[in-house]
Amino acid sequence: MNAKSWATRIGWMALFAAIVGAGLMFAGATRVRFAGDADKLAGFSWVPLGLMIAAGAMLLALVALIWRFAGKRGSARPGVLALIVAGIPLGWLAAQIVSAGDAPAIHDVTTDLGDPPAFAALPLAEDNLRGVETEERWRELHARAYADIEPLVVGAPVDQVIAEAASLARDKGWNVASSNAASGAMEATATVSYYRFKDDVVLRVTDMGNGRSRVDMRSVSRVGISDLGYNAARIREFLADLDARLEG
C-alpha cells in the first residue's frame, strides 16, 4: 500500500470514528435531557465513551495529516473533516469545564451560610450533602469560593419584593411553585442547559423596617455533586436583576 493510500485511509478511519464519537456524545446528552431526575446521571454513561472515541479520532486525524503533508501525497480532506467533527463536541465540553473555573464540588449555594433559606413547597433531596458529607465541609468550601454571594438589601416592602421576584422568575422561564408575601418566601425551579437539569430556588425576604427588606436566596441542584458554578451564577444574576427592577 503506498503513502497516498495510507494517509487517505487513516483519514477516513478518523472521520468515521469522529462521527461515532460525536454521535454517542449527542445521543448521551439527549438521553440525559429526557430522563427523569433519578435517571439523569445514568444517561451520562454514553458521553465519556463518545468522548474517548472522539479524542482517539482526533489523534488518528493528526496522524493522517502528518503523513499526508510529510509525504505530500494523499488527501487531507478526511483528516480535516475528522478534526472538525470531533472538535465540535470536545470543544463544547471543554468550554463547559473552563466556564466553571475553580468552582468547588458543591451544588448548594446560598446568601446565608449560617441560616440558609428553607424549602417548604419544594423538597430538599435527602442526599443533599453528597460529595461533602458534612455541613461543616460544605460551609468551608462555600465560604472559600463564594465570598461575594451576599444578601440583597432593597428599599421596598416584603410584599412588593415577593411579587417582583415571582414575576422575574417567570420571565426567566422558571416554574414558580410558591409565592407567599405573608411568609416572605418564593420557591421556583429552573431548568439548566441542554441536559435540562432541575435546580430548585428559594427566596426569603425579611422586613428590616423603614420600608427596607433583606433578600436571601438559595439555589440547589437536584442531582450531581458539582454544579459547575451554575447556582452561584444564578444567584448573582437574579439578585442583580431584582435590584434593578425594584429601583426602576
N, C-alpha and C positions, 0 to 999 in steps of 0.2 A: 504494500500500500504506500503511495507516495505522500509527500508532505502536504500536498493540497487536500488529499482525501482525509488525512488525519485532522488537520485544522478544521475542515468543514464538518466532519462527523462529530468531533468533540463539541463544536459549537452547537450543532443540532441536539446533541445529548443534553447539553447545558440548558438549552431553551426548553426542551421537554421537561426536565427536572424543575426548571423555574416555574413553568405553568402548573405543574403538580403541586409544588410547594406553596405558591401563591393561592392556588385553588383551595388547598387544605386550610390555610390560614383564614381565608374568607369564609369558607364553609363552617369552620370552627367558631368564628366570630358571629356568624348568622345563627348558629345553633345556640350560642350563649344569649343572643338578642331575644330569641323567642322562648327560652327556657324560663321556668318559674324560679323564684329566689333560691329554693333549696337545690336546684339542679344547675345553676349557672356555672359554678366552678368546675363541674364535671365536663361541661362543654369545652373547656379550655384544653382538654387533652389533645385535640386536633391542632391547636395553634402552635405549641412547641415543636410538634412533628413537622408541620409545614415550615416552621422557621428553620429547622435543621436542614430540610431538603432545599429550601431557597438559598441558604448560606452555602451549601455544597454546590448548588448550581452556579453561584457567582464565582466560586473557585474554579470550576470547570470552564466557565466562560473566559476567565482570565488566562487559563492555560491555553485555550483555543486561540485567543487573541495574540498572546505572546508568540505562540507557534506560527500564527499567520504572518505577523509582522517581522519575525526573525527570519523566516524562510521566504517572505514576500510572495507566498502562494496560498491559494485557497480563498474562501470567502469570510470576511469579518462580520457579515450581516447577522448570522445566527448568534454569534457570541455577543454582539452588541445588544440584540433583542433580548437575550437571556439576562444580561445585566440590568436592562430596563425593567423587565417583567419581575425579576426577583428583587430589584432595588426598591420598587414602589412599596410593597408591604413591609419590607425591612426598614425602609426609611420612615414609614408611618409609625412603626413600633418604636424606633429609636427616638422619634420626636416626642412620643408619649413619655418615654423614660427621661429624656432631657428636660421636658416641661415640668416634671416632678421635682427636679433639682435635688435638694437634700431633704426632701420631705421624710419625716420619720415613719416607721412602720406602725402607724396607728390609723384609726378610721373614725374616731370620735373627737370632735373639736368643739370648743365652747369658749364663750367670753368670760365665764366664771368658773374657774377650776375648783374653788372652794365649795361652791354650791351650784352645780350645773342645773340648768332648767330641766324639769322632769316632764316626761311624756305622760299623757293621760289618755288621749284618744288613740294614739298610735303605740303599739307595743315595742318595747326595747328588747332586742334579742337576748336570750339567756346567756349566750356565749359572747356578749359584747366586749369582754376583756380578752378575747382571743388574741394571741400574739404578745400580750404584755403580762397576762395572768393576775396582776395586782393593780389596784387603783394607784398605789404609790408610784409604780413604774410608769403607768400611763401619765400621771401628772408630771413626772420628771421629764419624759420625752416631749410632752406637750409644751411645758414651760420653756424648754430649751429651744424648740423650733418655732413656736408661735407666740413670742413675747408681745407682738404687735396686735394680737387679737384681743380687743378690749370692748367693754360695754359702750353703748352709744347713749349720750345724754342729749335729749331734744327738748325744745321749748313748745311742747304740745301735750295735751291731756291724754290719759291712757286710752280712752275710747277712740280718739282720733288716730292715735298711733296704730292701734289694732286694726282699725278699718283700712288705713293706708297700707299696712303690712299685708293684709289679706288681698287687697287689690293688686299690689305689686307682685305677690306670689302668683296670682292667677295670670297676670300679664307675662310672667316668665314661663308659663306653661306648667306650673306646679299644681298638684291636686291638693286643694285645701281640705283637710279632714275636720278641722275645728277652728272656730274663731269666736272668742268669748271676751267681750270688753269687760264684763263684770269680774272675771277672774284674771284678766290681763294676760291672756295666753292665746297663741295661734299655733296650730300644727299643720304641716303640709308634707307632701312627698315630691321630691324632684327626681326626674329620670336623667341618667348620665350617659352621654356618648352613644355610639352605635350599639354598644352592648346592652343598653337600657338597664343598667344597674339602678336600683332604687336607694335613694338616700332620704332619710327622714329628718325633718327640721322642726324645731320648737322655738318659739319666741316667748319670752317672759317680760312683760312691761310693768314696771313698778312706779307708783306715784311718788315723786320727790317733793311735792308741794310747789306752790307758786307757779302752777301751770307747766311744770317740767316733769319729764319722765325718763327713767333709765330703761334702756332696752338691752336685754341679754339674749343671746342666740346660741343654739346648739345644733350641729349638723352631724348626723351619724349614718354611716354606710351599713346596709343590712348584711352584706356578705363580704368576705375577703378580710385580709389583715391590714394591708396598706391601701390608702385611698389615693395615693399619688398626688396628694395635696389638694384634691378637689374640694373637700369640705372647708378647709381654711379659705380657699379662694372664693367659695360661695358666700361665706360669712362676710368677708371683706366687701365683696361686690354688693351684696344685699343691703348691708347696713349703710354703705355709701349712697346707694340709690334711694333708700328710705329717708335718709337725712336730707337729700336733695329734694324729695317730694314734699317733705314737711316744711322745708324752708321756702319752697316755691309758692 
